[in-house]
Amino acid sequence: MRMEPIHVAEIDGMPLRHFASPLYANHRQADLPWHSADDLRAILRLPDEVRDVFQRRMKADWDEVRTVATPEGITTIAPHFMAEGMIEFVMENPAIMAGEELRRVRGAYRRATTASIKLMVAHLPPMERMLFALSAMD
């Protein structure tokens, strides 16, 4: 079965796809949308060897990561905390991307996540959307 992204943002001319969290999709449990880790790694311009290490470690060390079919092909989706971890890694390695450029990318990622959660729960009444978002950030 193919998964459709709930939101596609453009960051530095590249797509960043967000998907409904599997926890939300399967159990209606509050959770932030998941991102395409492949998209984010490309946006962060991680060197190939670092990209490969991230991919192997994500799949080996965390049960949360999923490989899914999308209209554009296969991608790895992961929860929000893993995106923040990738961004933190780049912050600690300024030779990859530094300063204002990284802050801009991080801000764009966060705005895309916000837009995605709004779309994921657009069917809920306003107060329930707010409570959902607060629970998802917990």
VEXNU-259063 format. One line per field, with one value per atom (N, C-alpha, C, O, CB): residue number from 1; residue in three letters; atom name; z, y, x. Coordinates in steps of 0.001 Angstrom, whole numbers, plus 500000, padded with zeros to 6 digits. Atoms other than C-alpha are relative to their C-alpha. Glycine has a CB too. Layout:
N
n c(NUM,...) .
res c(ALA,...) .
atom c(CA,...) .
w c(Z,...) .
v c(Y,...) .
u c(X,...) .
***
This chain:
138
n c(1,1,1,1,1,2,2,2,2,2,3,3,3,3,3,4,4,4,4,4,5,5,5,5,5,6,6,6,6,6,7,7,7,7,7,8,8,8,8,8,9,9,9,9,9,10,10,10,10,10,11,11,11,11,11,12,12,12,12,12,13,13,13,13,13,14,14,14,14,14,15,15,15,15,15,16,16,16,16,16,17,17,17,17,17,18,18,18,18,18,19,19,19,19,19,20,20,20,20,20,21,21,21,21,21,22,22,22,22,22,23,23,23,23,23,24,24,24,24,24,25,25,25,25,25,26,26,26,26,26,27,27,27,27,27,28,28,28,28,28,29,29,29,29,29,30,30,30,30,30,31,31,31,31,31,32,32,32,32,32,33,33,33,33,33,34,34,34,34,34,35,35,35,35,35,36,36,36,36,36,37,37,37,37,37,38,38,38,38,38,39,39,39,39,39,40,40,40,40,40,41,41,41,41,41,42,42,42,42,42,43,43,43,43,43,44,44,44,44,44,45,45,45,45,45,46,46,46,46,46,47,47,47,47,47,48,48,48,48,48,49,49,49,49,49,50,50,50,50,50,51,51,51,51,51,52,52,52,52,52,53,53,53,53,53,54,54,54,54,54,55,55,55,55,55,56,56,56,56,56,57,57,57,57,57,58,58,58,58,58,59,59,59,59,59,60,60,60,60,60,61,61,61,61,61,62,62,62,62,62,63,63,63,63,63,64,64,64,64,64,65,65,65,65,65,66,66,66,66,66,67,67,67,67,67,68,68,68,68,68,69,69,69,69,69,70,70,70,70,70,71,71,71,71,71,72,72,72,72,72,73,73,73,73,73,74,74,74,74,74,75,75,75,75,75,76,76,76,76,76,77,77,77,77,77,78,78,78,78,78,79,79,79,79,79,80,80,80,80,80,81,81,81,81,81,82,82,82,82,82,83,83,83,83,83,84,84,84,84,84,85,85,85,85,85,86,86,86,86,86,87,87,87,87,87,88,88,88,88,88,89,89,89,89,89,90,90,90,90,90,91,91,91,91,91,92,92,92,92,92,93,93,93,93,93,94,94,94,94,94,95,95,95,95,95,96,96,96,96,96,97,97,97,97,97,98,98,98,98,98,99,99,99,99,99,100,100,100,100,100,101,101,101,101,101,102,102,102,102,102,103,103,103,103,103,104,104,104,104,104,105,105,105,105,105,106,106,106,106,106,107,107,107,107,107,108,108,108,108,108,109,109,109,109,109,110,110,110,110,110,111,111,111,111,111,112,112,112,112,112,113,113,113,113,113,114,114,114,114,114,115,115,115,115,115,116,116,116,116,116,117,117,117,117,117,118,118,118,118,118,119,119,119,119,119,120,120,120,120,120,121,121,121,121,121,122,122,122,122,122,123,123,123,123,123,124,124,124,124,124,125,125,125,125,125,126,126,126,126,126,127,127,127,127,127,128,128,128,128,128,129,129,129,129,129,130,130,130,130,130,131,131,131,131,131,132,132,132,132,132,133,133,133,133,133,134,134,134,134,134,135,135,135,135,135,136,136,136,136,136,137,137,137,137,137,138,138,138,138,138) .
res c(MET,MET,MET,MET,MET,ARG,ARG,ARG,ARG,ARG,MET,MET,MET,MET,MET,GLU,GLU,GLU,GLU,GLU,PRO,PRO,PRO,PRO,PRO,ILE,ILE,ILE,ILE,ILE,HIS,HIS,HIS,HIS,HIS,VAL,VAL,VAL,VAL,VAL,ALA,ALA,ALA,ALA,ALA,GLU,GLU,GLU,GLU,GLU,ILE,ILE,ILE,ILE,ILE,ASP,ASP,ASP,ASP,ASP,GLY,GLY,GLY,GLY,GLY,MET,MET,MET,MET,MET,PRO,PRO,PRO,PRO,PRO,LEU,LEU,LEU,LEU,LEU,ARG,ARG,ARG,ARG,ARG,HIS,HIS,HIS,HIS,HIS,PHE,PHE,PHE,PHE,PHE,ALA,ALA,ALA,ALA,ALA,SER,SER,SER,SER,SER,PRO,PRO,PRO,PRO,PRO,LEU,LEU,LEU,LEU,LEU,TYR,TYR,TYR,TYR,TYR,ALA,ALA,ALA,ALA,ALA,ASN,ASN,ASN,ASN,ASN,HIS,HIS,HIS,HIS,HIS,ARG,ARG,ARG,ARG,ARG,GLN,GLN,GLN,GLN,GLN,ALA,ALA,ALA,ALA,ALA,ASP,ASP,ASP,ASP,ASP,LEU,LEU,LEU,LEU,LEU,PRO,PRO,PRO,PRO,PRO,TRP,TRP,TRP,TRP,TRP,HIS,HIS,HIS,HIS,HIS,SER,SER,SER,SER,SER,ALA,ALA,ALA,ALA,ALA,ASP,ASP,ASP,ASP,ASP,ASP,ASP,ASP,ASP,ASP,LEU,LEU,LEU,LEU,LEU,ARG,ARG,ARG,ARG,ARG,ALA,ALA,ALA,ALA,ALA,ILE,ILE,ILE,ILE,ILE,LEU,LEU,LEU,LEU,LEU,ARG,ARG,ARG,ARG,ARG,LEU,LEU,LEU,LEU,LEU,PRO,PRO,PRO,PRO,PRO,ASP,ASP,ASP,ASP,ASP,GLU,GLU,GLU,GLU,GLU,VAL,VAL,VAL,VAL,VAL,ARG,ARG,ARG,ARG,ARG,ASP,ASP,ASP,ASP,ASP,VAL,VAL,VAL,VAL,VAL,PHE,PHE,PHE,PHE,PHE,GLN,GLN,GLN,GLN,GLN,ARG,ARG,ARG,ARG,ARG,ARG,ARG,ARG,ARG,ARG,MET,MET,MET,MET,MET,LYS,LYS,LYS,LYS,LYS,ALA,ALA,ALA,ALA,ALA,ASP,ASP,ASP,ASP,ASP,TRP,TRP,TRP,TRP,TRP,ASP,ASP,ASP,ASP,ASP,GLU,GLU,GLU,GLU,GLU,VAL,VAL,VAL,VAL,VAL,ARG,ARG,ARG,ARG,ARG,THR,THR,THR,THR,THR,VAL,VAL,VAL,VAL,VAL,ALA,ALA,ALA,ALA,ALA,THR,THR,THR,THR,THR,PRO,PRO,PRO,PRO,PRO,GLU,GLU,GLU,GLU,GLU,GLY,GLY,GLY,GLY,GLY,ILE,ILE,ILE,ILE,ILE,THR,THR,THR,THR,THR,THR,THR,THR,THR,THR,ILE,ILE,ILE,ILE,ILE,ALA,ALA,ALA,ALA,ALA,PRO,PRO,PRO,PRO,PRO,HIS,HIS,HIS,HIS,HIS,PHE,PHE,PHE,PHE,PHE,MET,MET,MET,MET,MET,ALA,ALA,ALA,ALA,ALA,GLU,GLU,GLU,GLU,GLU,GLY,GLY,GLY,GLY,GLY,MET,MET,MET,MET,MET,ILE,ILE,ILE,ILE,ILE,GLU,GLU,GLU,GLU,GLU,PHE,PHE,PHE,PHE,PHE,VAL,VAL,VAL,VAL,VAL,MET,MET,MET,MET,MET,GLU,GLU,GLU,GLU,GLU,ASN,ASN,ASN,ASN,ASN,PRO,PRO,PRO,PRO,PRO,ALA,ALA,ALA,ALA,ALA,ILE,ILE,ILE,ILE,ILE,MET,MET,MET,MET,MET,ALA,ALA,ALA,ALA,ALA,GLY,GLY,GLY,GLY,GLY,GLU,GLU,GLU,GLU,GLU,GLU,GLU,GLU,GLU,GLU,LEU,LEU,LEU,LEU,LEU,ARG,ARG,ARG,ARG,ARG,ARG,ARG,ARG,ARG,ARG,VAL,VAL,VAL,VAL,VAL,ARG,ARG,ARG,ARG,ARG,GLY,GLY,GLY,GLY,GLY,ALA,ALA,ALA,ALA,ALA,TYR,TYR,TYR,TYR,TYR,ARG,ARG,ARG,ARG,ARG,ARG,ARG,ARG,ARG,ARG,ALA,ALA,ALA,ALA,ALA,THR,THR,THR,THR,THR,THR,THR,THR,THR,THR,ALA,ALA,ALA,ALA,ALA,SER,SER,SER,SER,SER,ILE,ILE,ILE,ILE,ILE,LYS,LYS,LYS,LYS,LYS,LEU,LEU,LEU,LEU,LEU,MET,MET,MET,MET,MET,VAL,VAL,VAL,VAL,VAL,ALA,ALA,ALA,ALA,ALA,HIS,HIS,HIS,HIS,HIS,LEU,LEU,LEU,LEU,LEU,PRO,PRO,PRO,PRO,PRO,PRO,PRO,PRO,PRO,PRO,MET,MET,MET,MET,MET,GLU,GLU,GLU,GLU,GLU,ARG,ARG,ARG,ARG,ARG,MET,MET,MET,MET,MET,LEU,LEU,LEU,LEU,LEU,PHE,PHE,PHE,PHE,PHE,ALA,ALA,ALA,ALA,ALA,LEU,LEU,LEU,LEU,LEU,SER,SER,SER,SER,SER,ALA,ALA,ALA,ALA,ALA,MET,MET,MET,MET,MET,ASP,ASP,ASP,ASP,ASP) .
atom c(N,CA,C,O,CB,N,CA,C,O,CB,N,CA,C,O,CB,N,CA,C,O,CB,N,CA,C,O,CB,N,CA,C,O,CB,N,CA,C,O,CB,N,CA,C,O,CB,N,CA,C,O,CB,N,CA,C,O,CB,N,CA,C,O,CB,N,CA,C,O,CB,N,CA,C,O,CB,N,CA,C,O,CB,N,CA,C,O,CB,N,CA,C,O,CB,N,CA,C,O,CB,N,CA,C,O,CB,N,CA,C,O,CB,N,CA,C,O,CB,N,CA,C,O,CB,N,CA,C,O,CB,N,CA,C,O,CB,N,CA,C,O,CB,N,CA,C,O,CB,N,CA,C,O,CB,N,CA,C,O,CB,N,CA,C,O,CB,N,CA,C,O,CB,N,CA,C,O,CB,N,CA,C,O,CB,N,CA,C,O,CB,N,CA,C,O,CB,N,CA,C,O,CB,N,CA,C,O,CB,N,CA,C,O,CB,N,CA,C,O,CB,N,CA,C,O,CB,N,CA,C,O,CB,N,CA,C,O,CB,N,CA,C,O,CB,N,CA,C,O,CB,N,CA,C,O,CB,N,CA,C,O,CB,N,CA,C,O,CB,N,CA,C,O,CB,N,CA,C,O,CB,N,CA,C,O,CB,N,CA,C,O,CB,N,CA,C,O,CB,N,CA,C,O,CB,N,CA,C,O,CB,N,CA,C,O,CB,N,CA,C,O,CB,N,CA,C,O,CB,N,CA,C,O,CB,N,CA,C,O,CB,N,CA,C,O,CB,N,CA,C,O,CB,N,CA,C,O,CB,N,CA,C,O,CB,N,CA,C,O,CB,N,CA,C,O,CB,N,CA,C,O,CB,N,CA,C,O,CB,N,CA,C,O,CB,N,CA,C,O,CB,N,CA,C,O,CB,N,CA,C,O,CB,N,CA,C,O,CB,N,CA,C,O,CB,N,CA,C,O,CB,N,CA,C,O,CB,N,CA,C,O,CB,N,CA,C,O,CB,N,CA,C,O,CB,N,CA,C,O,CB,N,CA,C,O,CB,N,CA,C,O,CB,N,CA,C,O,CB,N,CA,C,O,CB,N,CA,C,O,CB,N,CA,C,O,CB,N,CA,C,O,CB,N,CA,C,O,CB,N,CA,C,O,CB,N,CA,C,O,CB,N,CA,C,O,CB,N,CA,C,O,CB,N,CA,C,O,CB,N,CA,C,O,CB,N,CA,C,O,CB,N,CA,C,O,CB,N,CA,C,O,CB,N,CA,C,O,CB,N,CA,C,O,CB,N,CA,C,O,CB,N,CA,C,O,CB,N,CA,C,O,CB,N,CA,C,O,CB,N,CA,C,O,CB,N,CA,C,O,CB,N,CA,C,O,CB,N,CA,C,O,CB,N,CA,C,O,CB,N,CA,C,O,CB,N,CA,C,O,CB,N,CA,C,O,CB,N,CA,C,O,CB,N,CA,C,O,CB,N,CA,C,O,CB,N,CA,C,O,CB,N,CA,C,O,CB,N,CA,C,O,CB,N,CA,C,O,CB,N,CA,C,O,CB,N,CA,C,O,CB,N,CA,C,O,CB,N,CA,C,O,CB,N,CA,C,O,CB,N,CA,C,O,CB,N,CA,C,O,CB,N,CA,C,O,CB,N,CA,C,O,CB,N,CA,C,O,CB,N,CA,C,O,CB,N,CA,C,O,CB,N,CA,C,O,CB,N,CA,C,O,CB,N,CA,C,O,CB,N,CA,C,O,CB,N,CA,C,O,CB,N,CA,C,O,CB,N,CA,C,O,CB,N,CA,C,O,CB,N,CA,C,O,CB,N,CA,C,O,CB,N,CA,C,O,CB) .
w c(500000,500000,500000,500734,501219,500074,499097,501046,501377,498603,499080,501574,499241,498515,501255,500588,500404,501063,502216,499455,499016,502087,500316,499463,499482,499646,503989,499664,499553,501490,500313,503180,499354,499743,501287,500630,500909,500027,499423,498522,499945,501697,499061,498746,501470,500792,499534,500835,501312,498653,499248,501286,499110,498711,501378,500897,499188,498671,498121,500672,501287,496066,500020,498966,499046,499867,497408,500812,501696,500663,499250,498675,501373,501553,499216,498689,502308,500226,500450,501163,499831,502641,501461,502153,499125,498685,505869,499807,498873,500867,500053,506525,501340,502374,499646,498743,509093,500797,500258,499754,499111,512030,499982,500042,501438,499903,512028,501301,501316,499878,498737,515675,499867,500384,501143,500197,514652,498989,499222,499537,501065,511460,500466,500094,498794,499580,513155,501293,501470,500160,498669,516692,500450,501558,501005,499666,516625,501253,501972,500198,498872,519248,499598,498481,500433,500287,519460,499719,500520,501168,500398,517649,498920,498146,499493,501052,515466,498671,498652,500331,501303,511732,499846,500462,498863,500292,510463,498698,497824,499914,501179,507861,499175,499678,500409,500815,504951,500399,500131,498444,499581,506406,498783,498842,500858,501230,502865,499489,499085,498915,500436,501941,500893,500402,500009,499074,505072,499878,499933,501440,500168,504617,498758,498777,499904,501222,501083,500238,499807,498824,499717,502287,500863,500660,500703,499108,504998,499330,499899,501270,500785,502336,500763,500762,499581,499286,504459,498995,497959,500879,500881,502867,499885,500805,500525,500260,501366,501137,501529,498725,498937,504099,501269,501971,500321,498831,506833,499739,500629,500322,500372,504986,500197,500749,498556,499879,504842,501458,501825,499274,498571,508560,500634,501375,500728,499457,509455,499602,500438,499513,500481,507299,500728,501192,498480,499326,508802,501481,502008,499840,498558,512397,500290,501255,500574,499772,512084,499953,500819,498956,500166,510867,501018,501414,498595,499058,513260,501452,502252,499858,498597,516448,500455,501658,500247,499605,516370,499281,498063,499727,500585,515827,499303,498468,501073,500521,514947,498498,497831,500709,501407,511507,499092,499362,499686,500962,508551,498587,498270,500103,501423,504894,499324,499510,499438,500600,502831,498508,498027,500694,501418,499212,499884,500561,499215,500266,497976,498493,497741,500586,501447,494570,499320,498134,499723,500544,494100,500147,499629,500675,499768,495167,501485,502302,499399,498614,498378,500772,500256,500048,499111,501288,501418,501753,499922,498580,504942,500748,500589,500517,499187,507328,501461,501913,499833,498614,510885,500819,500273,500073,499135,513890,500118,499778,501385,499871,514621,500771,500374,500697,499193,517280,499196,499484,501240,500828,514655,499060,498770,499189,500821,512425,500831,500381,499419,499122,515345,500276,500365,501327,499791,515964,498806,498976,500284,501202,512362,499927,499601,498730,500039,512555,501058,500792,500208,498947,515857,499553,499810,501297,500507,514236,499062,499146,499273,500946,511470,500751,500390,498923,499200,514065,500628,500740,501094,499367,515733,498983,499361,500842,501073,512359,498960,497872,499343,500866,510797,498620,497751,500678,501341,507851,499017,497811,500024,500859,506518,499591,498406,500729,500231,506866,501273,502372,499640,498792,509204,500045,499061,500094,499760,510673,499510,499756,499408,500427,509050,499095,499179,499287,500906,506384,500782,500467,499028,499191,508986,500802,500924,500942,499267,511065,499079,499492,500616,500962,507939,499685,499624,498713,500295,507129,501197,501031,499641,498801,510723,500148,500453,501261,499926,510732,498953,499249,499830,501068,507406,500345,500094,498656,499576,508759,501047,500955,500580,498928,511850,499481,499909,501113,500588,509825,499205,499227,499086,500762,507570,500944,500637,499131,499012,510634,500545,500705,501157,499506,511957,498959,499293,500357,501057,508607,499870,499624,498649,500133,508506,501115,500862,499990,498897,511948,499835,500154,501376,500233,511057,498975,499136,499515,501017,507973,500532,500197,498760,499480,509850,500868,500894,500799,499079,512344,499627,500475,501422,500454,510247,500245,500354,498517,499798,510780,501439,501703,499610,498591,514550,500275,499602,500927,499588,516222,500576,501027,501050,499591,517189,501359,501469,500028,498673,520892,500007,500632,501056,500077,520138,499225,499553,499345,500751,517577,500919,500894,498791,499090,520222,501023,501284,500719,499022,522795,499348,499960,500639,500735,520179,499839,500119,498629,500222,519340,501296,501301,499394,498710,523010,500433,500926,501082,499642,523616,499110,499576,499893,500935,520516,500348,500127,498567,499646,521757,501315,501655,500071,498698,525106,499888,500902,500735) .
v c(498818,500000,501252,501326,499995,498760,503467,501000,501058,500606,498911,506340,501312,501551,499998,498663,509812,500981,500894,500408,498978,512736,500892,501134,500853,499064,515045,501431,502321,499883,498662,518020,499847,498997,500905,499950,518762,501453,502326,499429,498657,521797,500022,498981,500392,499854,523143,500757,501862,500734,499382,523912,499956,498879,499270,499899,525119,499291,498659,499423,500596,523925,498498,497876,500319,501446,520385,499714,500492,499345,500319,518665,499423,498696,499021,500652,517773,499510,500299,500978,500598,515372,499654,499133,498746,500411,514916,499034,499167,501238,501036,511942,499942,500311,498621,500227,511197,498972,497956,499521,500926,509507,498643,498582,500558,501319,505740,499812,499126,498919,500085,506063,500665,500163,500657,499318,508533,499245,499015,501442,500658,506741,498680,498357,499751,501320,503342,499999,499159,499095,500054,504231,501333,501436,499552,498650,507925,500550,501379,500000,499518,508483,501308,501428,498932,498712,512057,499822,499235,500975,500085,512300,501043,501364,498561,499057,514811,499261,498061,500740,500638,514135,499497,500022,500984,500546,512073,500598,500969,498448,499413,513348,498911,497826,501093,500875,511689,500287,501367,500229,499837,511169,500154,500857,498800,499874,510797,501439,501985,499037,498603,514240,500914,501775,500444,499111,515858,499841,500831,499728,500197,514281,500726,501291,498494,499289,515711,501512,502201,499647,498563,519176,500444,501523,500340,499665,519118,499791,500121,499160,500236,518125,499183,499490,501323,500872,515395,499278,498818,498984,500756,513813,498551,498027,500049,501357,510365,499034,498249,499477,500956,508494,500248,499301,500088,499670,510334,499570,499027,501524,500431,509709,498509,498054,500370,501459,505989,499557,498644,499358,500338,505849,500310,499486,500780,499655,507683,498956,498498,501393,500955,505309,498662,498106,499796,501290,502169,500086,499202,499541,499867,503443,500177,499617,501184,499788,504606,498674,498386,500976,501260,501226,498953,498116,499458,501000,499208,500332,499436,499862,499600,501223,500393,500438,501140,499544,502355,499223,499051,501483,500718,500390,500943,500508,499208,499051,503569,500227,500482,501307,499674,504032,499037,497838,499957,500820,502785,500298,501435,500260,499822,502252,499862,498860,498963,499992,503125,500296,500924,501028,499683,503271,501283,501454,498829,498746,506699,500124,499347,501240,499801,507975,500287,500007,501142,499675,509145,498858,498948,501231,501130,505812,499702,500222,500279,500428,504252,501111,501770,498696,499056,506509,499469,498620,501408,500322,506161,501139,502299,499762,498967,508002,499786,498661,499970,500057,508837,501079,502073,500170,499011,510700,501299,501364,499409,498650,514350,500023,500734,500903,499916,513698,499596,500063,499117,500399,512042,501129,501286,498741,498836,515109,501007,501552,500660,499074,517275,499488,500276,500195,500584,514862,500218,500529,498515,499755,515166,501463,501773,499614,498575,518940,500340,501119,500844,499786,518924,499512,500170,499281,500530,516755,501008,501251,498655,499020,519320,501250,501854,500373,498844,522117,499759,500678,500304,500343,520299,499791,499638,498747,500190,519893,501106,500867,498589,498846,523360,499925,500732,501240,500148,522201,499512,499730,499021,500492,520564,501166,501386,498898,498842,523625,500824,500291,499580,499204,526512,501232,501634,500416,498679,529638,500259,499486,500961,499516,531495,499007,498856,501328,500979,528849,498867,498468,499430,501080,526117,500484,499763,499429,499447,528360,500139,499875,501372,499864,529047,498633,498501,500672,501349,525313,499455,498866,499054,500490,524473,500674,500013,500251,499281,527168,499506,499343,501492,500509,525926,498609,498293,499969,501341,522351,500128,499451,499177,499858,523476,500578,500150,500892,499463,525560,498914,498842,501217,501101,522534,499006,498490,499279,500911,520359,500589,499877,499724,499331,522910,499930,499615,501471,500075,523056,498571,498367,500479,501406,519251,499567,498875,499108,500406,518808,500653,500044,500382,499336,521356,499220,499060,501458,500783,519313,498629,498129,499833,501336,516003,499983,498987,499491,499970,517107,501074,501543,500233,498942,519619,499642,500531,500277,500447,517537,500183,500093,498546,499845,518128,501427,502360,499634,498644,521085,500731,500089,499957,499224,523922,499624,499472,501438,500320,523075,498620,498436,500057,501341,519396,500023,499278,499020,499869,520404,500503,499999,500961,499457,522452,498943,498787,501246,501038,519641,498871,498329,499433,501010,517158,500435,499666,499742,499498,519340,500018,499646,501401,499984,519800,498582,498351,500671,501393,516042,499422,498659,499146,500527,515299,500485,499770,500407,499459,517525,499456,499660,501501,500542,515754,498877,498318,499520) .
u c(500836,500000,500885,501870,499047,499239,501282,499522,498338,499891,500332,501415,500108,501073,500938,499979,500562,500484,500061,498586,499623,502293,498805,497951,501183,501063,499991,500406,499563,499656,499500,502214,501372,502174,500074,498679,505152,500451,499828,499973,499414,507274,501201,501778,500419,498789,510046,501022,500762,499714,498908,513314,501226,501669,500259,498847,516238,499761,500663,501234,500322,514459,499800,499663,501059,500182,514058,498747,498388,501236,501214,510919,500317,501294,499142,499999,510398,498581,497662,500480,501323,507494,499752,500627,499858,500470,505566,498833,498042,499578,501025,503288,499278,499835,500620,500708,500626,500786,501225,498524,499302,502279,499311,498083,500056,500631,501718,499225,498203,501051,500740,500673,498631,497633,500802,501265,498004,499139,497953,500234,500759,496988,499387,498259,500899,500469,496635,499192,498311,501163,500611,495511,499402,498876,501023,500461,494533,500684,500126,498488,499191,497232,500676,501180,501066,499381,498541,501485,502213,499788,498597,501868,500243,499341,500369,499657,503665,500113,500388,501317,499815,503754,501439,502367,499652,498675,506677,500509,499725,499962,499374,509112,500687,500978,501016,499161,510889,501444,501970,499764,498605,514357,500905,501914,500456,499212,515696,499969,500995,499472,500126,514352,500826,501556,498522,499291,515772,501506,502236,499565,498549,519206,500505,501599,500336,499595,519343,500008,500932,499051,500082,518246,501181,501737,498666,498880,520920,501359,502400,499923,498776,523481,501032,502224,500615,499081,524941,500898,500417,499226,499109,528018,499520,498891,501459,500484,527353,500303,499440,500607,499647,529226,499184,498828,501502,500821,527291,498561,497907,500069,501345,524007,499830,498828,499701,500064,524773,499987,499248,501178,499963,525611,498649,498114,501135,501319,522379,498964,498185,499561,500998,520337,500133,499137,500142,499794,521890,499642,498966,501458,500259,521721,498515,497994,500782,501431,518130,499254,498428,499420,500730,516947,500429,499617,500204,499506,519126,499650,499382,501500,500105,518675,498592,498332,500916,501323,515035,498921,498968,499844,501130,511852,499023,498230,499274,500979,509951,500113,499109,500144,499755,511510,499245,499180,501509,500732,509448,500506,500855,498467,499760,510229,498651,497959,501050,501327,507173,500081,501024,499106,500144,506104,499192,498178,499316,500707,505042,499824,500414,500775,500123,503951,501348,501520,499038,498683,507562,500995,502108,500544,499101,509086,500131,499371,501376,499769,510409,500697,501600,500844,499323,511351,499951,499125,499355,499981,512205,499332,499712,501455,500639,509891,500398,500614,498440,499532,510845,499304,498824,501540,500649,509448,500806,501987,499783,499446,510132,501330,502254,498990,498778,512792,501227,502330,499880,498859,514994,500419,501605,499660,499660,514799,500789,501797,498721,499284,515829,501415,502356,499231,498673,518718,500914,502093,499881,499191,519909,500428,501574,499213,499683,519721,501041,501957,498731,498996,521639,501376,502385,499582,498734,524323,500656,501860,499776,499456,524736,500459,501469,498942,499582,524875,501366,502177,498964,498718,527771,501117,502278,499843,499024,529522,499819,499295,499846,500270,529506,500646,500315,500463,499430,531626,498934,499058,501196,501086,528430,499102,498853,499168,500866,526188,500066,499910,498503,499783,526696,499112,498490,501451,500545,525238,498603,497678,500859,501311,522395,499293,498074,500141,500617,521808,499345,498224,501047,500564,521272,498796,497806,501063,501146,518996,498788,497659,500360,501081,516934,499390,498167,500507,500490,516677,499223,498155,501176,500691,515744,498635,497642,500859,501268,513066,499015,497831,500231,500868,511680,499486,498323,500754,500438,511605,498881,497858,501206,500988,509699,498679,497608,500556,501236,507213,499273,498044,500312,500613,506630,499331,498256,501060,500589,505991,498702,497711,500994,501205,503498,498881,497739,500307,501014,501690,499469,498280,500586,500393,501637,499064,498077,501229,500883,500114,498631,497610,500619,501290,497430,499176,497966,500216,500704,496556,499586,498513,500879,500276,496712,498746,498022,501191,501144,494056,498978,498219,500484,500918,492108,498539,497695,500212,501381,488964,499516,498317,499873,500381,489011,499538,499975,501179,500373,487294,501226,502175,498845,498819,489678,500600,501817,499642,499468,489991,500660,501704,498878,499410,490644,501308,502231,499023,498736,493310,501100,502223,499833,498997,495079,500436,501629,499450,499665,494896,500810,501730,498716,499253,496108,501449,502369,499361,498647,499111,500807,501980,499951,499298,500006,500373,501477,499127,499714,499745,501092,501938,498729,499003,501815,501404,502382,499651,498686,504636,500523,501689,499937,499618,504696,500995,501412,498791) .
***
